[in-house]
Amino acid sequence: MKHLLLVWGALMWGLVALAHDDDPVVMTVNGVDVPRSEFEYSYNKNNSDAVVDRVGLEEYVDLFVNYKLKVAAALDEHFDTIAALQKEMAEYRSQQAEQYLIDSTYIEEAARQVYAQTADRIGSDGLVQPAHILIRLAQDASADEQAAAKVRIDSIYDALKRGADFAETARQLSQDPGTAPQGGELPWIQRGQTIPAFENVAFALRVGEMSEPVLSAVGYHIIKMNGRKQFEPYEFHRESIYKYLESRGINAAAKESMGKKLAAIYGTTPEEALARAEKELDDKYPDFRYLMKEYHDGSLLYEISNREVWDKGARDEKGLEKYFKKHKKDYRYDEPHYSGIIVNCINKDVLKQVKKSLKKVEQKEWIQSIRANFNSDTLQVKIIRGPFTPGKNAFADYYGFKNTKAKPEPIEGFPAVAAIGELQKKMPKTYEDVRGAVTSDYQTYLEQQWVKELRQKYSFTVYPEVLRTVNNHD
């Protein structure tokens, strides 16, 4: 960023061309070349130390090819022309481009100015970190109140001189609610931040030294000096100063400064110069180019994967049922399941009506039916959704599994309770009993089939000799 202005200009085009010559193609997918730098960007980003499920290079090649094939399919079906996606990608690009279009020199100078001003205010006295014990005294206090406060602070001071722990005494007796829980300790302060009477005594103390009782505008203090230091160097505070300046909106001013500098180079208005610079970011900053490509392709991938796999797998009832029947043995239970619901009704008559009504409805529609027929105006039935396993729900254990004699207390106001469903000891009856697991497995199956079709539909070539140089070409 510091050398941003040096990058812009005719020389860059020559450097970019040279970089392209030195960036061989690692693979070609559907006629589109993937340069080594793009593959390295993706591979390194997805295999950093922060990534839990890192994979080897060869395995990642397969994943990357599949990724590119899905993007090719999305482009063939013109997902990139969807207006909402175009708007989203434009907004993302604008946000990410901001950091490249601000004058970092402007911000650095402002940060150093903030540091210098702060250092001047602190001066040679530096910073101190005192702790205190306060006995409050109003300015209009009566003579008796003043005398009582003086007696109390003197007794505390005597106890401290005899060895009482300062921090513990502050926690118990100090009347400053802001510092008492911390043992009376204040943050690091400079001159001018506290009451003069307090400050004059505090800055005169050595580390570890304790003052006699001090009267200020708010009451009596006993002050102990916990630390002293000089103001740290600029680099120590640089990050926090930057955050402070950002919170004050300096980036807008820094962008304006960059616009003026670029305008002088391009011979245009600042606005035109910034617009031109934004368009040239892809050519001048590979990381930015690949970040934008990653977001673009990732958006397309999400949309087409949702259509071909995720949404399709979740909604394809016939497909789910067929998959379940074919792989039913994979869903055998390790322990009995009770497939159904627990209903808690306001009385026995409502419970009887619920049982009767559900006989005419498929299990997957039970909850919706109860809501429509019994809870539309007033709440007559509370439902606990299954399936259940032993020991997970007291109502299911008693009414469904019937494996306990301890009848659970009903929900207040809903005394009539029953389990509606069936006990399944070894195998689910329908895919609805294990819908979550079946849906996940079916989506995985759809993904595999889709990738297989894409690999047959589109051509791709991986160049092993280039692949061997990934992260090893310096």
MIGU-163048 format. One record per residue (C-alpha): x, y, z; residue in one letter. Coordinates in Angstrom, 1 decimal, always signed. Layout:
> X,Y,Z,a
...
! end
This chain:
> +0.0,+0.0,+0.0,m
> +2.8,+2.4,+0.8,k
> +4.1,+2.1,-2.8,h
> +0.7,+2.3,-4.4,l
> +1.5,+5.3,-6.5,l
> +4.7,+3.8,-7.8,l
> +2.7,+0.9,-9.0,v
> +0.4,+2.9,-11.2,w
> +1.9,+3.9,-14.5,g
> +3.2,+2.6,-17.8,a
> +5.9,+0.5,-16.2,l
> +3.4,-1.8,-14.6,m
> +2.1,-3.1,-17.8,w
> +5.5,-4.4,-18.7,g
> +5.8,-6.0,-15.3,l
> +2.4,-7.6,-15.7,v
> +3.3,-9.1,-19.1,a
> +6.6,-10.5,-17.6,l
> +4.6,-12.1,-14.8,a
> +2.3,-13.8,-17.2,h
> +5.2,-15.3,-19.1,d
> +6.4,-16.6,-15.8,d
> +3.0,-18.1,-14.7,d
> +2.5,-21.4,-16.6,p
> -0.9,-23.0,-17.0,v
> -1.5,-25.8,-14.4,v
> -4.7,-27.1,-16.0,m
> -7.3,-26.3,-18.6,t
> -11.0,-26.8,-17.8,v
> -13.6,-26.5,-20.5,n
> -11.1,-24.6,-22.7,g
> -10.3,-22.1,-19.9,v
> -6.6,-22.0,-18.8,d
> -5.9,-21.9,-15.0,v
> -2.5,-20.3,-14.3,p
> -0.4,-21.7,-11.6,r
> -0.7,-18.5,-9.5,s
> -4.5,-18.9,-9.3,e
> -4.3,-22.5,-8.3,f
> -1.6,-21.7,-5.7,e
> -3.8,-18.9,-4.3,y
> -6.7,-21.3,-3.8,s
> -4.6,-24.2,-2.6,y
> -2.7,-22.2,-0.1,n
> -5.8,-20.4,+1.2,k
> -7.6,-23.7,+1.7,n
> -4.7,-25.4,+3.3,n
> -3.4,-22.8,+5.8,s
> -2.8,-23.7,+9.4,d
> -6.2,-22.3,+10.3,a
> -8.0,-24.9,+8.1,v
> -9.0,-28.0,+10.0,v
> -9.6,-30.4,+7.0,d
> -6.5,-29.8,+5.0,r
> -5.9,-32.1,+2.0,v
> -2.8,-33.1,-0.1,g
> -2.0,-31.6,-3.4,l
> -3.2,-34.5,-5.5,e
> -6.5,-34.7,-3.7,e
> -6.9,-30.9,-4.0,y
> -6.4,-31.1,-7.7,v
> -9.5,-33.3,-8.0,d
> -11.5,-31.0,-5.8,l
> -10.4,-28.0,-7.8,f
> -11.3,-29.6,-11.1,v
> -14.7,-30.4,-9.8,n
> -15.1,-26.8,-8.6,y
> -14.2,-25.4,-12.1,k
> -16.5,-27.9,-13.8,l
> -19.4,-26.7,-11.7,k
> -18.6,-23.1,-12.5,v
> -18.4,-24.0,-16.2,a
> -21.9,-25.5,-15.9,a
> -23.2,-22.4,-14.2,a
> -21.7,-20.1,-16.9,l
> -23.3,-22.3,-19.6,d
> -26.6,-21.8,-18.0,e
> -26.0,-18.0,-17.7,h
> -26.2,-17.9,-13.9,f
> -23.8,-14.9,-14.2,d
> -26.6,-12.8,-15.8,t
> -28.8,-13.0,-12.7,i
> -29.4,-9.4,-11.7,a
> -29.3,-10.1,-7.9,a
> -26.0,-11.9,-8.2,l
> -24.5,-9.1,-10.4,q
> -25.5,-6.5,-7.8,k
> -24.1,-8.6,-4.9,e
> -20.8,-9.1,-6.7,m
> -20.5,-5.4,-7.6,a
> -21.1,-4.4,-4.0,e
> -18.5,-6.9,-2.8,y
> -16.0,-5.7,-5.3,r
> -16.5,-2.1,-4.2,s
> -16.0,-3.0,-0.6,q
> -12.8,-4.9,-1.2,q
> -11.4,-2.3,-3.6,a
> -11.6,+0.4,-0.9,e
> -8.4,-0.7,+0.9,q
> -6.5,-0.4,-2.4,y
> -7.8,+3.1,-3.2,l
> -6.8,+4.9,+0.0,i
> -3.6,+6.9,+0.5,d
> -1.7,+4.9,+3.1,s
> +0.8,+7.7,+3.4,t
> -2.0,+10.1,+4.4,y
> -3.1,+7.7,+7.2,i
> +0.4,+7.1,+8.4,e
> +1.1,+10.8,+8.7,e
> -2.2,+11.3,+10.6,a
> -1.4,+8.4,+12.9,a
> +2.1,+9.9,+13.7,r
> +0.5,+13.3,+14.3,q
> -2.0,+11.7,+16.8,v
> +1.0,+10.0,+18.6,y
> +3.0,+13.2,+18.7,a
> +0.2,+15.2,+20.2,q
> -0.5,+12.5,+22.8,t
> +3.2,+12.3,+23.7,a
> +3.3,+16.1,+24.1,d
> +0.3,+16.0,+26.4,r
> +1.9,+13.3,+28.5,i
> +5.2,+15.0,+28.7,g
> +8.2,+14.0,+30.8,s
> +6.1,+13.0,+33.8,d
> +4.9,+9.9,+31.8,g
> +2.0,+7.8,+33.0,l
> +1.1,+6.5,+36.4,v
> -1.2,+3.7,+37.6,q
> -2.4,+4.5,+41.1,p
> -4.9,+2.7,+43.3,a
> -7.0,+4.4,+45.9,h
> -9.5,+4.0,+48.7,i
> -12.2,+6.6,+48.8,l
> -14.4,+7.8,+51.6,i
> -16.9,+10.1,+49.9,r
> -17.7,+13.5,+51.4,l
> -20.1,+16.0,+49.9,a
> -18.9,+19.6,+49.4,q
> -21.8,+20.8,+51.5,d
> -21.2,+18.2,+54.2,a
> -21.9,+19.3,+57.8,s
> -19.1,+19.5,+60.4,a
> -20.3,+16.3,+61.9,d
> -20.2,+14.5,+58.6,e
> -16.7,+15.9,+57.9,q
> -15.5,+14.7,+61.2,a
> -17.0,+11.2,+60.7,a
> -15.3,+10.9,+57.3,a
> -12.0,+11.9,+58.7,k
> -12.2,+9.4,+61.6,v
> -13.1,+6.6,+59.1,r
> -10.3,+7.4,+56.6,i
> -7.8,+7.7,+59.5,d
> -8.8,+4.3,+60.9,s
> -8.4,+2.7,+57.4,i
> -5.0,+4.4,+57.1,y
> -3.9,+3.0,+60.5,d
> -5.0,-0.5,+59.5,a
> -3.0,-0.3,+56.3,l
> +0.1,+0.9,+58.1,k
> -0.3,-2.1,+60.4,r
> -0.2,-4.4,+57.4,g
> -3.7,-4.7,+56.1,a
> -3.9,-5.6,+52.4,d
> -4.5,-2.5,+50.3,f
> -6.4,-4.2,+47.5,a
> -8.7,-6.2,+49.8,e
> -9.4,-3.2,+52.0,t
> -10.3,-1.2,+48.9,a
> -12.7,-4.0,+47.7,r
> -14.4,-4.0,+51.1,q
> -14.4,-0.3,+52.2,l
> -13.8,+2.0,+49.2,s
> -16.8,+4.1,+48.2,q
> -15.6,+4.4,+44.6,d
> -17.8,+1.8,+42.8,p
> -15.8,+2.0,+39.6,g
> -12.5,+0.9,+41.1,t
> -13.4,-0.9,+44.4,a
> -14.0,-4.3,+42.6,p
> -10.5,-4.0,+41.1,q
> -8.9,-3.4,+44.5,g
> -9.0,+0.3,+44.0,g
> -6.8,+0.3,+40.9,e
> -7.3,+3.0,+38.2,l
> -6.1,+2.7,+34.6,p
> -2.9,+4.3,+33.4,w
> -3.4,+8.1,+33.6,i
> -1.6,+11.2,+32.5,q
> -1.6,+14.6,+34.1,r
> -4.9,+16.5,+33.6,g
> -7.1,+13.4,+33.7,q
> -8.0,+13.5,+37.4,t
> -8.8,+15.9,+40.2,i
> -5.8,+18.2,+40.9,p
> -5.6,+17.4,+44.6,a
> -5.5,+13.7,+43.8,f
> -3.2,+14.1,+40.9,e
> -0.6,+16.2,+42.6,n
> -0.1,+13.6,+45.4,v
> -0.3,+10.6,+43.0,a
> +2.5,+11.9,+40.6,f
> +4.8,+12.6,+43.6,a
> +4.6,+9.0,+44.8,l
> +7.2,+6.3,+44.0,r
> +6.2,+2.9,+42.9,v
> +5.0,+0.9,+46.0,g
> +4.6,+4.0,+48.1,e
> +1.3,+4.9,+49.9,m
> +0.1,+8.4,+50.7,s
> -1.5,+9.7,+53.9,e
> -5.2,+10.6,+53.6,p
> -5.7,+13.3,+50.9,v
> -8.8,+15.5,+50.8,l
> -10.2,+16.4,+47.4,s
> -13.5,+17.7,+46.0,a
> -15.1,+14.3,+46.3,v
> -13.8,+13.1,+49.6,g
> -10.8,+11.5,+51.3,y
> -8.4,+9.3,+49.4,h
> -5.5,+7.0,+50.4,i
> -3.4,+6.6,+47.3,i
> -1.0,+3.8,+46.5,k
> +1.3,+3.9,+43.4,m
> +1.3,+0.6,+41.5,n
> +3.2,+1.6,+38.5,g
> +5.0,+4.4,+36.5,r
> +6.2,+4.4,+32.9,k
> +7.1,+6.7,+30.0,q
> +4.9,+6.8,+27.0,f
> +5.7,+3.8,+24.7,e
> +7.2,+4.3,+21.2,p
> +5.0,+4.9,+18.2,y
> +5.1,+1.3,+16.9,e
> +3.7,+0.1,+20.2,f
> +0.5,+2.2,+19.7,h
> +0.3,+2.2,+15.9,r
> -2.4,-0.4,+15.6,e
> -4.7,+1.1,+18.2,s
> -4.2,+4.6,+16.6,i
> -5.1,+3.2,+13.2,y
> -8.3,+1.7,+14.7,k
> -9.1,+5.0,+16.3,y
> -8.6,+6.9,+13.1,l
> -10.8,+4.4,+11.2,e
> -13.5,+4.9,+13.7,s
> -13.3,+8.6,+13.0,r
> -13.8,+8.1,+9.3,g
> -10.2,+8.7,+8.1,i
> -10.5,+6.2,+5.2,n
> -12.8,+8.6,+3.3,a
> -10.3,+11.4,+3.6,a
> -7.5,+9.0,+2.6,a
> -9.4,+8.0,-0.5,k
> -9.9,+11.6,-1.4,e
> -6.2,+12.2,-1.0,s
> -5.5,+9.2,-3.2,m
> -7.9,+10.6,-5.8,g
> -6.0,+13.9,-6.0,k
> -2.6,+12.2,-6.3,k
> -3.8,+9.9,-9.1,l
> -5.6,+12.8,-10.8,a
> -2.2,+14.5,-11.1,a
> -0.8,+11.4,-12.7,i
> -3.7,+10.7,-15.1,y
> -4.6,+14.3,-15.9,g
> -8.2,+13.7,-14.9,t
> -10.5,+14.6,-12.1,t
> -10.1,+12.8,-8.8,p
> -13.3,+10.9,-9.3,e
> -12.3,+9.7,-12.8,e
> -8.9,+8.8,-11.6,a
> -10.3,+6.6,-8.8,l
> -12.7,+4.9,-11.2,a
> -9.8,+4.1,-13.6,r
> -7.6,+2.8,-10.7,a
> -10.4,+0.6,-9.5,e
> -10.8,-1.0,-13.0,k
> -7.0,-1.6,-13.1,e
> -6.8,-3.4,-9.7,l
> -7.2,-6.9,-11.3,d
> -4.2,-6.4,-13.5,d
> -2.0,-4.9,-10.9,k
> -2.8,-7.0,-7.8,y
> -3.1,-10.8,-8.4,p
> -4.5,-11.4,-4.9,d
> -7.3,-8.9,-5.5,f
> -7.9,-10.5,-8.9,r
> -8.2,-14.0,-7.5,y
> -10.3,-12.8,-4.5,l
> -12.8,-11.3,-7.0,m
> -12.7,-14.5,-9.1,k
> -13.1,-16.6,-6.0,e
> -16.2,-14.6,-5.0,y
> -17.6,-14.6,-8.5,h
> -17.1,-18.3,-9.0,d
> -18.2,-19.1,-5.5,g
> -21.5,-17.3,-6.0,s
> -22.2,-19.2,-9.2,l
> -21.2,-22.4,-7.5,l
> -23.6,-21.8,-4.6,y
> -26.5,-21.1,-6.9,e
> -26.1,-24.1,-9.2,i
> -25.2,-26.4,-6.3,s
> -28.4,-25.4,-4.5,n
> -30.4,-26.2,-7.6,r
> -28.6,-29.5,-8.5,e
> -27.9,-30.8,-5.0,v
> -29.0,-29.1,-1.8,w
> -32.5,-27.8,-2.6,d
> -33.2,-30.7,-4.9,k
> -32.1,-33.3,-2.4,g
> -34.2,-31.7,+0.4,a
> -37.4,-31.4,-1.6,r
> -37.3,-34.5,-3.9,d
> -39.7,-36.6,-1.9,e
> -39.8,-39.4,-4.5,k
> -36.1,-39.4,-4.8,g
> -35.6,-39.5,-1.0,l
> -38.0,-42.4,-0.7,e
> -36.4,-44.4,-3.5,k
> -32.9,-43.8,-2.1,y
> -34.1,-44.9,+1.4,f
> -35.6,-48.1,+0.1,k
> -32.4,-48.9,-1.8,k
> -30.2,-48.3,+1.2,h
> -32.5,-49.1,+4.0,k
> -30.0,-51.5,+5.7,k
> -27.7,-48.5,+6.2,d
> -30.2,-47.0,+8.6,y
> -30.6,-49.9,+11.0,r
> -30.9,-48.7,+14.6,y
> -28.3,-49.3,+17.3,d
> -31.1,-48.9,+19.8,e
> -34.9,-48.8,+19.7,p
> -36.6,-45.6,+18.4,h
> -40.1,-44.3,+19.0,y
> -41.3,-42.7,+15.8,s
> -43.9,-40.1,+16.4,g
> -44.9,-37.2,+18.7,i
> -45.8,-36.5,+22.3,i
> -49.0,-34.5,+22.6,v
> -49.9,-32.5,+25.7,n
> -53.6,-31.5,+25.7,c
> -55.7,-29.2,+27.8,i
> -58.1,-32.1,+28.6,n
> -58.9,-35.7,+27.8,k
> -61.6,-34.7,+25.3,d
> -59.1,-32.8,+23.2,v
> -56.6,-35.7,+23.4,l
> -59.3,-38.1,+22.1,k
> -60.1,-35.8,+19.2,q
> -56.4,-35.4,+18.4,v
> -55.9,-39.2,+18.2,k
> -59.0,-39.6,+16.0,k
> -58.0,-36.8,+13.6,s
> -54.5,-38.1,+13.1,l
> -55.7,-41.5,+12.0,k
> -56.8,-39.9,+8.7,k
> -53.4,-38.1,+8.2,v
> -50.0,-39.2,+7.1,e
> -47.4,-39.0,+9.9,q
> -45.4,-36.3,+8.1,k
> -48.4,-34.0,+8.2,e
> -49.4,-34.6,+11.9,w
> -47.9,-31.4,+13.3,i
> -49.4,-29.2,+10.6,q
> -52.8,-30.9,+11.1,s
> -52.7,-30.3,+14.9,i
> -51.8,-26.7,+14.4,r
> -54.6,-26.1,+11.9,a
> -57.3,-28.0,+13.7,n
> -56.6,-27.4,+17.4,f
> -54.2,-24.4,+17.8,n
> -55.4,-21.9,+15.2,s
> -57.4,-19.8,+17.7,d
> -56.2,-20.9,+21.1,t
> -53.4,-23.2,+22.2,l
> -55.0,-26.6,+23.1,q
> -52.1,-28.9,+22.3,v
> -48.4,-28.7,+22.9,k
> -46.3,-31.0,+20.7,i
> -42.9,-32.6,+21.3,i
> -41.5,-33.8,+18.0,r
> -39.8,-37.2,+17.6,g
> -38.2,-39.5,+16.8,p
> -37.1,-40.5,+20.3,f
> -34.5,-42.8,+21.8,t
> -34.5,-44.2,+25.3,p
> -33.5,-41.9,+28.1,g
> -33.8,-38.7,+26.0,k
> -37.4,-37.7,+26.9,n
> -39.3,-38.6,+30.1,a
> -42.7,-38.6,+28.3,f
> -41.4,-40.8,+25.5,a
> -39.9,-43.2,+28.0,d
> -43.2,-43.6,+29.9,y
> -45.8,-43.3,+27.1,y
> -43.9,-44.6,+24.1,g
> -41.2,-47.1,+25.2,f
> -43.2,-48.0,+28.4,k
> -39.9,-48.8,+30.1,n
> -40.4,-46.8,+33.3,t
> -43.0,-46.8,+36.0,k
> -42.1,-43.2,+36.9,a
> -44.9,-41.2,+35.4,k
> -43.6,-37.7,+34.5,p
> -45.4,-34.6,+35.8,e
> -47.5,-33.1,+32.9,p
> -46.9,-29.6,+31.6,i
> -48.9,-27.1,+33.7,e
> -52.2,-26.6,+32.1,g
> -51.9,-29.6,+29.7,f
> -52.6,-32.6,+31.9,p
> -53.7,-35.1,+29.1,a
> -50.6,-36.7,+27.6,v
> -50.0,-39.4,+25.1,a
> -47.5,-40.8,+22.7,a
> -48.8,-41.1,+19.1,i
> -46.7,-43.2,+16.8,g
> -45.0,-46.6,+16.9,e
> -42.0,-48.3,+18.5,l
> -39.3,-49.3,+16.0,q
> -36.8,-51.8,+17.4,k
> -34.4,-52.4,+14.6,k
> -35.3,-50.5,+11.4,m
> -37.1,-47.2,+10.4,p
> -40.3,-47.8,+8.6,k
> -40.1,-44.8,+6.2,t
> -37.5,-42.3,+5.3,y
> -39.4,-39.7,+7.4,e
> -38.2,-41.5,+10.5,d
> -34.6,-40.8,+9.5,v
> -35.1,-37.9,+7.2,r
> -32.1,-35.8,+8.2,g
> -29.6,-38.7,+7.6,a
> -31.3,-39.8,+4.4,v
> -31.4,-36.2,+3.0,t
> -27.7,-35.8,+3.7,s
> -26.8,-39.1,+2.1,d
> -29.1,-38.4,-0.9,y
> -27.5,-35.0,-1.4,q
> -24.0,-36.6,-1.4,t
> -25.3,-39.1,-4.0,y
> -26.7,-36.3,-6.2,l
> -23.3,-34.5,-5.9,e
> -21.4,-37.6,-7.0,q
> -23.7,-38.2,-9.9,q
> -23.6,-34.6,-11.0,w
> -19.8,-34.5,-10.9,v
> -19.7,-37.7,-12.9,k
> -21.9,-36.1,-15.6,e
> -19.8,-32.9,-15.6,l
> -16.6,-34.9,-16.1,r
> -18.2,-36.6,-19.1,q
> -19.6,-33.4,-20.5,k
> -16.7,-31.1,-20.2,y
> -13.0,-31.6,-21.2,s
> -10.2,-30.9,-18.7,f
> -6.5,-31.4,-18.7,t
> -4.0,-31.3,-15.8,v
> -0.3,-30.6,-16.6,y
> +1.7,-32.7,-14.1,p
> +5.0,-31.0,-15.0,e
> +3.6,-27.7,-14.0,v
> +1.7,-29.1,-11.0,l
> +5.1,-30.3,-9.6,r
> +6.3,-26.7,-9.4,t
> +3.4,-25.5,-7.3,v
> +4.9,-23.6,-4.3,n
> +8.3,-24.7,-5.6,n
> +9.4,-22.3,-8.4,h
> +11.5,-19.6,-6.7,d
! end
